[in-house]
Amino acid sequence: MPAATTTRSAAPLPCTCDTIVPAVLNHDGTGPGPMELLVGHTGDPHTDFELLQEGLRSRRAPVAGEPDGLGNAR
């Protein structure tokens, strides 16, 4: 079962899809995409979800005035 399907099944969010693909590749097509690299090894949907959240946070641009996780406004 693809990692996204396994991770999604642990979340209480409804979803649908038109196509399930065997793998999501990076832009060059030479390996897994960046999020797939984060979760491809765990086998645990709860760990996958936490890793994906952290991966998205680290890639998102900071918003002015938003706390930095240490209680400091940016």
N, CA, C and O atoms as a DFTB+ gen file, in Angstrom:
296 C
 N C O
     1  1       0.855      -1.178       0.000
     2  2       0.000       0.000       0.000
     3  2       0.897       1.235       0.000
     4  3       1.846       1.291       0.782
     5  1       0.624       2.240      -0.863
     6  2       1.434       3.455      -0.891
     7  2       1.420       4.166       0.463
     8  3       0.433       4.110       1.196
     9  1       2.530       4.835       0.783
    10  2       2.671       5.509       2.081
    11  2       1.555       6.522       2.315
    12  3       1.040       6.619       3.429
    13  1       1.177       7.269       1.298
    14  2       0.128       8.274       1.470
    15  2      -1.195       7.631       1.858
    16  3      -1.928       8.173       2.685
    17  1      -1.505       6.492       1.275
    18  2      -2.748       5.799       1.603
    19  2      -2.715       5.309       3.041
    20  3      -3.708       5.419       3.761
    21  1      -1.580       4.769       3.460
    22  2      -1.436       4.288       4.832
    23  2      -1.519       5.442       5.816
    24  3      -2.225       5.344       6.820
    25  1      -0.805       6.545       5.545
    26  2      -0.811       7.706       6.431
    27  2      -2.201       8.313       6.486
    28  3      -2.670       8.667       7.568
    29  1      -2.867       8.442       5.355
    30  2      -4.199       9.032       5.306
    31  2      -5.204       8.191       6.080
    32  3      -6.130       8.735       6.683
    33  1      -5.038       6.899       6.071
    34  2      -6.006       6.051       6.759
    35  2      -5.985       6.257       8.270
    36  3      -6.950       5.909       8.950
    37  1      -4.902       6.817       8.805
    38  2      -4.799       7.073      10.234
    39  2      -5.387       8.433      10.615
    40  3      -5.577       8.714      11.799
    41  1      -5.673       9.270       9.629
    42  2      -6.202      10.607       9.897
    43  2      -7.723      10.591       9.812
    44  3      -8.286       9.862       8.996
    45  1      -8.393      11.379      10.639
    46  2      -9.860      11.406      10.634
    47  2     -10.437      12.355       9.586
    48  3     -11.473      12.975       9.823
    49  1      -9.785      12.476       8.437
    50  2     -10.237      13.404       7.413
    51  2     -10.775      12.637       6.211
    52  3     -10.138      11.695       5.739
    53  1     -11.942      13.035       5.715
    54  2     -12.453      12.369       4.522
    55  2     -11.635      12.784       3.303
    56  3     -11.168      13.919       3.219
    57  1     -11.467      11.871       2.371
    58  2     -10.772      12.215       1.132
    59  2     -11.197      11.251       0.036
    60  3     -11.711      10.164       0.302
    61  1     -10.974      11.669      -1.189
    62  2     -11.197      10.815      -2.343
    63  2     -10.025      10.993      -3.291
    64  3      -9.260      11.951      -3.178
    65  1      -9.890      10.065      -4.226
    66  2      -8.848      10.216      -5.238
    67  2      -9.339       9.580      -6.528
    68  3     -10.180       8.681      -6.520
    69  1      -8.801      10.062      -7.618
    70  2      -9.131       9.505      -8.926
    71  2      -8.133       8.425      -9.322
    72  3      -8.482       7.465     -10.009
    73  1      -6.883       8.593      -8.881
    74  2      -5.823       7.674      -9.274
    75  2      -4.895       7.426      -8.101
    76  3      -4.523       8.361      -7.393
    77  1      -4.525       6.193      -7.894
    78  2      -3.487       5.854      -6.923
    79  2      -2.272       5.413      -7.731
    80  3      -2.360       4.495      -8.546
    81  1      -1.155       6.062      -7.504
    82  2       0.073       5.751      -8.242
    83  2       1.006       4.935      -7.355
    84  3       0.951       5.061      -6.132
    85  1       1.852       4.111      -7.939
    86  2       2.752       3.282      -7.131
    87  2       3.849       4.078      -6.446
    88  3       4.372       3.646      -5.419
    89  1       4.213       5.248      -7.001
    90  2       5.286       6.054      -6.410
    91  2       5.162       7.493      -6.897
    92  3       4.704       7.750      -8.010
    93  1       5.577       8.422      -6.044
    94  2       5.655       9.831      -6.415
    95  2       7.141      10.153      -6.553
    96  3       7.916       9.969      -5.615
    97  1       7.524      10.631      -7.726
    98  2       8.936      10.899      -7.994
    99  2       9.245      12.387      -7.902
   100  3       8.349      13.227      -7.978
   101  1      10.533      12.701      -7.738
   102  2      10.978      14.090      -7.730
   103  2      10.841      14.678      -9.137
   104  3      10.483      13.971     -10.079
   105  1      11.127      15.969      -9.272
   106  2      10.949      16.647     -10.560
   107  2      11.790      16.030     -11.673
   108  3      11.377      16.020     -12.833
   109  1      12.958      15.520     -11.326
   110  2      13.838      14.912     -12.323
   111  2      13.445      13.480     -12.669
   112  3      13.930      12.924     -13.654
   113  1      12.575      12.885     -11.869
   114  2      12.185      11.498     -12.089
   115  2      13.264      10.504     -11.708
   116  3      13.245       9.355     -12.150
   117  1      14.214      10.950     -10.879
   118  2      15.359      10.101     -10.527
   119  2      15.237       9.434      -9.170
   120  3      16.095       8.635      -8.792
   121  1      14.185       9.750      -8.434
   122  2      14.009       9.166      -7.107
   123  2      12.729       9.665      -6.480
   124  3      11.973      10.407      -7.107
   125  1      12.478       9.263      -5.239
   126  2      11.252       9.693      -4.554
   127  2      11.205      11.208      -4.373
   128  3      12.237      11.877      -4.322
   129  1       9.975      11.733      -4.275
   130  2       9.793      13.149      -3.987
   131  2      10.232      13.464      -2.568
   132  3      10.439      12.543      -1.777
   133  1      10.382      14.751      -2.217
   134  2      10.899      15.126      -0.903
   135  2      10.046      14.654       0.271
   136  3      10.587      14.248       1.299
   137  1       8.738      14.699       0.133
   138  2       7.881      14.240       1.225
   139  2       7.904      12.713       1.334
   140  3       7.825      12.165       2.433
   141  1       8.012      12.036       0.200
   142  2       8.090      10.578       0.206
   143  2       9.383      10.110       0.874
   144  3       9.405       9.073       1.538
   145  1      10.461      10.880       0.695
   146  2      11.717      10.544       1.373
   147  2      11.580      10.625       2.884
   148  3      12.222       9.868       3.612
   149  1      10.738      11.548       3.361
   150  2      10.539      11.701       4.804
   151  2       9.865      10.491       5.439
   152  3      10.181      10.124       6.571
   153  1       8.941       9.873       4.715
   154  2       8.102       8.846       5.340
   155  2       8.261       7.444       4.774
   156  3       7.643       6.510       5.284
   157  1       9.055       7.272       3.755
   158  2       9.154       5.983       3.100
   159  2       9.720       4.861       3.940
   160  3       9.589       3.695       3.568
   161  1      10.342       5.175       5.057
   162  2      11.038       4.164       5.854
   163  2      10.344       3.793       7.158
   164  3      10.752       2.828       7.804
   165  1       9.314       4.522       7.567
   166  2       8.800       4.326       8.919
   167  2       7.832       3.155       9.045
   168  3       7.929       2.370       9.988
   169  1       6.906       3.034       8.108
   170  2       5.899       1.983       8.214
   171  2       4.826       2.258       9.254
   172  3       3.954       1.419       9.482
   173  1       4.879       3.437       9.894
   174  2       3.904       3.781      10.924
   175  2       3.168       5.055      10.513
   176  3       3.802       6.103      10.391
   177  1       1.852       5.001      10.294
   178  2       1.129       6.173       9.820
   179  2       1.174       7.357      10.776
   180  3       1.177       8.502      10.323
   181  1       1.210       7.122      12.068
   182  2       1.257       8.243      13.018
   183  2       2.612       8.949      12.952
   184  3       2.672      10.178      12.984
   185  1       3.675       8.194      12.862
   186  2       5.011       8.774      12.698
   187  2       5.093       9.499      11.366
   188  3       5.638      10.600      11.292
   189  1       4.551       8.888      10.306
   190  2       4.547       9.529       8.987
   191  2       3.873      10.892       9.059
   192  3       4.394      11.875       8.531
   193  1       2.708      10.953       9.717
   194  2       1.963      12.209       9.807
   195  2       2.791      13.280      10.517
   196  3       2.842      14.425      10.067
   197  1       3.435      12.915      11.617
   198  2       4.275      13.869      12.343
   199  2       5.456      14.337      11.492
   200  3       5.785      15.524      11.480
   201  1       6.085      13.413      10.789
   202  2       7.213      13.774       9.922
   203  2       6.769      14.685       8.785
   204  3       7.476      15.628       8.431
   205  1       5.597      14.407       8.210
   206  2       5.082      15.259       7.144
   207  2       4.768      16.662       7.653
   208  3       5.070      17.647       6.979
   209  1       4.163      16.760       8.838
   210  2       3.878      18.080       9.415
   211  2       5.165      18.870       9.592
   212  3       5.232      20.040       9.215
   213  1       6.188      18.239      10.163
   214  2       7.459      18.920      10.384
   215  2       8.123      19.276       9.055
   216  3       8.693      20.357       8.914
   217  1       8.050      18.379       8.093
   218  2       8.627      18.647       6.782
   219  2       7.975      19.833       6.101
   220  3       8.658      20.647       5.479
   221  1       6.661      19.940       6.212
   222  2       5.952      21.078       5.631
   223  2       6.283      22.370       6.365
   224  3       6.469      23.412       5.735
   225  1       6.356      22.311       7.697
   226  2       6.710      23.506       8.480
   227  2       8.097      24.023       8.089
   228  3       8.301      25.230       7.962
   229  1       9.033      23.118       7.903
   230  2      10.406      23.541       7.610
   231  2      10.545      24.104       6.199
   232  3      11.507      24.822       5.924
   233  1       9.616      23.799       5.303
   234  2       9.682      24.292       3.929
   235  2       8.842      25.538       3.704
   236  3       8.978      26.206       2.679
   237  1       7.978      25.851       4.654
   238  2       7.074      26.992       4.510
   239  2       7.801      28.281       4.870
   240  3       8.579      28.323       5.824
   241  1       7.543      29.323       4.104
   242  2       8.135      30.631       4.401
   243  2       7.544      31.176       5.698
   244  3       6.339      31.059       5.919
   245  1       8.377      31.775       6.566
   246  2       7.849      32.343       7.809
   247  2       6.911      33.513       7.541
   248  3       7.078      34.247       6.567
   249  1       5.937      33.674       8.403
   250  2       4.968      34.758       8.309
   251  2       5.302      35.774       9.387
   252  3       5.521      35.408      10.541
   253  1       5.342      37.058       9.016
   254  2       5.665      38.118       9.970
   255  2       4.706      38.078      11.146
   256  3       3.493      37.986      10.957
   257  1       5.245      38.148      12.365
   258  2       4.443      38.157      13.575
   259  2       4.085      36.780      14.089
   260  3       3.556      36.653      15.193
   261  1       4.359      35.755      13.319
   262  2       4.047      34.379      13.718
   263  2       5.107      33.893      14.708
   264  3       6.293      34.156      14.505
   265  1       4.712      33.192      15.773
   266  2       5.701      32.661      16.712
   267  2       6.646      31.693      16.012
   268  3       6.241      30.985      15.089
   269  1       7.893      31.658      16.440
   270  2       8.889      30.800      15.812
   271  2       9.008      29.430      16.467
   272  3       9.923      28.672      16.146
   273  1       8.100      29.103      17.375
   274  2       8.174      27.825      18.064
   275  2       8.878      27.948      19.395
   276  3       8.809      27.044      20.227
   277  1       9.555      29.065      19.602
   278  2      10.241      29.327      20.867
   279  2       9.564      30.453      21.630
   280  3      10.069      30.919      22.651
   281  1       8.410      30.889      21.121
   282  2       7.671      31.965      21.773
   283  2       8.059      33.345      21.287
   284  3       7.564      34.345      21.807
   285  1       8.940      33.417      20.294
   286  2       9.379      34.713      19.757
   287  2       8.607      35.024      18.477
   288  3       8.449      34.164      17.610
   289  1       8.127      36.269      18.369
   290  2       7.469      36.674      17.129
   291  2       8.532      36.910      16.064
   292  3       9.613      37.417      16.362
   293  1       8.228      36.545      14.837
   294  2       9.174      36.747      13.722
   295  2       9.009      38.132      13.162
   296  3       9.708      38.505      12.220
